[in-house]
Every structure is written in structure tokens, then in C-alpha cells.
Amino acid sequence: MCYHQKASISRWVRKEKKIDSHLLKLIVTDMQPLSLVENKGFQEFVKVIDPRYVREELEGASYVALTSDLWTSRQTKSFLSVTAHFISPEWELKCKLLATKRLMVDHTSKNIGDALKEICEEWDLLEKVCCIVTDNARNIVKAVTDMKVNHIPCFAHSLNLVVQNALKNTNDVKKVQEKVKAIVSFFHHSVKASDKLCAQQVQQGGERKKLIMEVETRWNSTFYMFERLQEQHEAVTSTLCVLGRNNMCLSGDELECLSKAICVLEPFDVVTKELSGEKITCLSKVIPLIKSLRSCIYSTDEYRRELYETFPLGLELGARLDRKFLGLEREFILAVGTLLKIYRDFSGTRESGSSYT
């Protein structure tokens, strides 16, 4: 690294510390949540008032990985978001939102690719981008490959598809899912029913808890909907009977199906939380997490193993998991990432004076 590069980085580090200090003062003085800095609106604001705050950080990065998502707002307007992930000169893992660009053209691979290139050129990143992570939609995948950049499918999105498709292709569970949705919708759209449910929950010595409605694009919202209804089953059933809605109550067989579905979905929820719980998720976790899911499917827990071997949803989940992630260990970038993490963890353990047993 030349003298001018070192001087530039040194100036940037001093400036960054000053900006961070004033930002912390703003949060404390105005009693704002620390999560303020993670909001897209705030990040866009910082970029507008001084884009150098982000640009100068990116200049110090040798390589940059991008994550991109094409999404639609509640006003049915389409946007393309691009986030940069890189290691700073101080060896810190950084994550910066580069753009949320309105797309007013057809979502062809060419138009998406042009938008991605425009954002990369705006930040002088085209020569630094080592890979782009997106969902599995064909148009955005082709847009990335046409750019001659490594494409990595989003693991969370792939796992989401595995569970969603398994739910759709298991008739018994699908019927229960529709019935549970109808129950939740009934209580969400009736003030009288909702009040009666709250009263019934208190009468039974429990807490007032609102039923959860699933979100179509997130499989784990279905899991939480199932969990909450199972937890509040007695209060819900009593309330429905009082309101003369006996036909909406779940039968014994439906309750058993619901319980089994919750059991086989729980490990997938644990993995999804692991992916969502970190500010930045590394590729090094993909192989271990899939291995963990497979271990659950072939669990030493007799009841859980039996469900994955005989319960239709369990069978469907196992089969789809194997098809989607077969040969994962042979993916070079995933294997290297996993090995590097093992090496880092092992080195850290040795330095701390501990040893593996």
C-alpha cells in the first residue's frame, strides 16, 4: 500500500470516529433506539448528506460482495435494493446499503442487469464485485450471470421454498392450514370475537395473546400461526362455541395433525432464526446448518424420527431438503468458507488457552 493510500485511510478513520461519536450523541440526546442506524431511510439520509461517508469506506475494500433484492411496496411500486458487504482496512466486516432504486420498466434480466451495473458504476465497484447474492428468480439470476459475476443463491430464500412447497404438497396439513387461517381471520375481523377471546384467556388464567396470521412470503409465519393456535386452543374453542361458531373448531384429528406439523417444522424454524438473528450471515454457516437439519431428520429422538419417516409433511420436507441441497459440500465457495470458519474458531480457542476434547 502506497503512502497516499495510507494517508487517505488514516484521515478516513479519524473522520469516521468523529461522525460515529456525533451519531451516538444524537441517539442518546433524542432517546432514539440503536436500531435507528439499520433503518433504510436513515441510511439513505446519510448517503445524501455525505455520500463520502460510505464511498470512502468502499475505497478501502479490495473486494465487495453484493446482496440484491427485487421487491414490491404496498403501493405496488417495484424497487431494487443493493447492499455491499466488505472487510475494512481494520478487518471489520461492514455492511452498507448502496441504493434502493425504483424500477419503472419490465423486470427482464436485461433491465435488472442494467440497473445493477448502474448502481455498481455509481459507486465505482464493478471491478471489485466478487459475487452477488439474490433469490432464485430466473430474471435476476440471469441478470447476474450475464454480468459475468459469480451468482450465489440466497440460502434463506432456498430454505423458505423448501418448506413452502412441502406445505403446499401435503394435503392434510394444507387443509388444517386453511382452517387455522379462517379461525385467525375471524378473530382479526371481529371486535366482538376478539374481546370475547381476551376475556376467555383471562378467565382460564392465561395472558391475553392475539392470534397470529401467516404472511404468504415467509414460511415461518405459518409455523408461528400454528404454535399460537395450539397454545390458545382451549380459549379459542370455548370462544367459538359461545359465539355459535362450532363448525370452525378443529377436530381431534386436525389438532393431532397440527401438533405433528409443529414438531417437524420446529428444526427449520431454529435454522431460519439462526440466519435472521445475525446482522451479517456468512456462507460458512450453510453446510453446518443443513447438516444439522439432516441430523434432526435422522434423530435419535424416536418420536421425531418416526414423524419424518411416516408423517406426510415430514417425508416431504426430508425429500425436498435432499433434492435442493444435495452435494452442497462440493460447492467450492461454501466448502472454503466453512473450512476458514473452522480454522478461525480453532485458532481462537487455542489462543484463549482452551483445547478441544
N, C-alpha and C positions, 0 to 999 in steps of 0.2 A: 504494500500500500504506500503511495507517494505522500509527500509532506502535505500537499494541498488537500488530499482526501482525509488525512488525519486531522488537519486543522478544521475542516468542514464538519467532521463528525464531532469533534470536541465542542465546537460552537453549538451544534445542534443539541448535544447532551445538556449543556448549560441552559439553553433556551427551553428545552423540554421540561427540565426540573422547575423552572420558573412558572411555566404555563400550568403544570400539574399542581404546583403549590397554590396558585390562584384559583384553580378549579376546585381544589379541596376546600379552600376558604369559602367559595360560593356555596358549596354543598352544606357546609356547617352553618354558615350565617343564615341561609334561607331554609335550613332544615329539609333539604331535598334528599331523596333516597340515593344510595350509592349506585343503584341500577340506572340512574339517570344517564350515565355515560354510555350505556349499552343501547339506549333508545335510538332508532334510526333517525328520528327527527333531530335529535341533538347532534348526532354525528354529521348529518348534512349541514347543520348550522355551523359547526366548527370548520367544516370544509369550505364553506362560503366565506366566512370572515377571515380565514387564513389558510388556504389550501396547502401552504408550505408546511404546516404542522404535520400533514400526512405525507406530502410529497418528499420532504427531506428525510423522513424515516425510510421511505421506499428506496431512496437513492443509496442508502447504506446496505441494502439487501442484495445478495448475489443471485438468489433465486426466489421466485414467488409462486406459490400455489394459489389458484383461484377457486372459489366456490360460487356457483351461479344458480339462480332460481327464477323461473318464469311464473308469475303469479297474477291473479286477478283480484282486484279490490271489490268491496261490497257495491261499489258504483259501476261494476262490470268494466273497469278500465284495466288494461294489461300493462304490467311492468316487468322489467328485467333488472334484477339486483345482482351485483357482483361484489364479492368480498375478497380481499387479499390476505394471505397468511404467509408469514415470513419470519426469519430469525434476525434480530437486530445485531449490531456490532457488539453489544454486551451479552449476546447469546440468550436473549429473551424471546420467547415465542410471542409474536404480535398478530393481531387480527384487526383489519381496518376495512370499513365499508367504503368502496370506491364510488359506487353510483347506484341509484335506483332510477332507471331510465324508462320513460313512458314509451310503449311500443304501439304505434298507430298504423302499423302495416300488418299484412298477413304473417302468421307465425311459421313461415317457411324456414328451412335450415339456412338458406342464404341470408334472409333478413336478420335472423338471430345472430348468424356469424358476423354480419356487417356491424351489428350493434356491439357485439363483444370486442371486435377489432377496434372500433371507435373508442370504446372505454379504455382499452389497453394502450392505444396510441396517445390518448389524452394524458395518461399517467406515465408514458414512456416505459411501458412494461413488456412490449411484445417480445423482446429478446431475452427477458428474464423469466417468462412464464414456463414452468416445468410441467405443469399439469392443470387440468380444470375438472373439478368435481361437480356433477349435475345429477338430476334424477334420470330415470330410464326412458324418458320420452324420446322417440326416434328423431324428431326435428332438432332438438338441442344436442343430442349425441352426434348427429351428422354434422351439425354446425361446428362442433369442437374438432372432430376428426378432419374436416375439410380445412381447418386452420393449421393442420399438421402439428397438433399439440396432443400430448397424452391425455386420454379421457379416462376418468375413474368414476364408476357408478357410485352414487351415494348409498352407503351401506344401510343407513336408517330407512331410506326410501325402499330399498330392495326388501328389507325385512318386513316393512309395512305391507308391501304387495303380497308377500308370502302368507301373512296372517289374513289379510283381507280376502284373498282368493280362496283360502281354506274355509273361511266363514261362509262365503258365497256358495261353495260347492258342498256344504254339509246341510242337507235338507232339514233334519230335526232341529239342529241348532239355529238355522236360519228362521224357522217358524217361531221358535222361542224368542229370538231376537226381535222379530216383528211385533210379537205380542208385548214384550217388555217396552219397546218403543211406544206402543199405543198407550200403555199404562202411564209412562212418564209424560207423554204429550197431554194426556187427560188432566193430570195434576198441574202441569205447567200452564194450561189454558183455562183453568177454572179456579178462581179465587176461593170460592166456597169449598171446593175439594181440597185445595192446598191448606186452608185454615183447619179443616177437619183432620187432615193428616197430621199437622203440627200438634193439635190437641190430643190425638191418639198417641203420638210419640211420647208426649209428656205424661199422659195417663199410664203408659206402660213403663214409666221410669227411665226413659231414654232421652237423648238430646234431639233437638229439632234439627233435622237434616233434610235438605232439599234433594229430590231425586235428580240424577244426572242424565242428561240427554247426550247420546253419542254424536260425534262430528264425523261426517262421511269420510273425510280425508285422513283421519287418524284412527287407526285400528284400536289403540289402547283406550280411547274414549269409550269404545264398546265394552271393553273389559271393566272399566270403572262404572259404567252403567249397570252391568251385570252384578258387580260387587255390591253397589249401593242398594240395589233392589233386594238382593239376597239378605243383606244386613237388616233392611227395613221391611222384610216380607210380612211379618205379623201385623205391624201397624198399617201397612198398605192394604192387606187383605181385609182387615177389620173395617177400614175406612170405605173401601169399595162396597162391602156388604151393607154398611149403614146407608150408603148413597144409592143402594139398589142396583149396583153395577157388578153383581155376582159373576156375570158372564166374562168379565175381564180378568178375574182371578186366575192365577196359574194353578194348574192341576199338580198332583203329586209327581207324575211322570215328568212334567215340564220343569218342576223345581229340581228334580234329580238331574235332568239334562243340564240345567243352568249351573248346578254345583260342579258337575264334571267339566263343563266348559271352562269355568273359572280355574279349576285345578290345572288343566293342560295349558291354559293361556298365561298363567302366572309367571313361568320362567321367561317367556317372551317379553312380558312387561318389565321384568327385572333388567333384561338386556337393553330394552328401549330407554329405561331410566338412566342406565349407565351411559348411554350415548347422549342423552339430553342433559345430564347433570353437569357436564363439563363445559366450560366456556369454549374450549377448543378440543375437539376429539381427534386423536391420532389414528392413523391407519394401523398402527401396531396393535390395536385392540381387536381388530376384525377377526383374525384367526382364533385367538383365545376365546372370544365371546361365542363364536359358532361352535367351537369345541365344547364349551360349557352347556350350550343348548342341547347338543347331541348327548352329552353325559346325562342330562335330565331325562331325555327320551329313553335312554337305556339305564335308568336309575336303579339303585339298589332298593329304593322305596317300592315295595311290592304293589301298592295301590296305584301309585303314579305310573309305574311301568306298565301295569295292566291297562290303564286308560289309553296310553299311547299305542298299545298293541290291539285293543279291541274297540275303544270308543271312536266313532267315525271322525270326529274333529281331530282327535289325537293322531289317527292314522294319516289324515290329510296333511296335517302340519309337518309330521315327520317326513313324508314323501316329498312335499314341496320344498322343505328345507334342504334335503339332499340334492334335489334337482337344481335348485337355484345356486347353491354354494359348493357343488361338487368340484373337487380338485383345487380348492381355494389355496392350499399350501403351495401349489405350483405357480401361483401368481408372484412374479419376481418382486414387485414393489411391496406387496403385502408381507412376503416372507422376510425380506431385508428389514422392513420396518419392525417386524416382530423380534427378529434377532437383535437389532440395535437396542430395542427397549429392554430385552432380557440382559444384554451386556451392561446397559446403563444401571439397571436395578441391581445387578450383581456387583458392579463396581461400587455403587453407593453403599451396599451392605457391607462390603469388605472395608471401605473407608471408615464406616461407623464402628467397626470393631466386632460386628456380628458375623455369624457364619451360618451357612445352610446346613440343614441336617438331612 
